[in-house]
Amino acid sequence: MGDNDRLVYSTGPDGKVSCPNCGKTPCECPEGLAGELRKRNQTEPVRISFRKAGKGSGMTLVEKLPMHPEGKEELLRKFKKRLGAGGAVKNGALELQGDRRAFVKAELEAAGYKVRLIG
């Protein structure tokens, strides 16, 4: 290395960003399923609705969630594990099997999101 060589940016020893609180990748902090309580910068509230189509128990939809797609996948994984229900992320919306509006609303409000129940 010459005199002009220097490290400009590094995310960590293996290229992954670790959590500043727990030091793990991915974060395993116990602040709740939807993340820690903090002021969220939202232009409109998260919409939670229930849709029943044909057979089955219907599904809970979570739309307009201002989160990165990978964060949505992680949040859905936590919801599914806690509820014992199936679900998917389709077109940017979280879909959970069954009527889980109250649970999802409580979790997102605990994380600081503004939530509106639709229907």
Summary of the structure (lengths in Angstrom):
residues: 119
radius of gyration: 18.2
end to end distance: 64.0
largest distance: 70.1
contacts: 274
relative contact order: 0.20
helix: 21%
strand: 20%
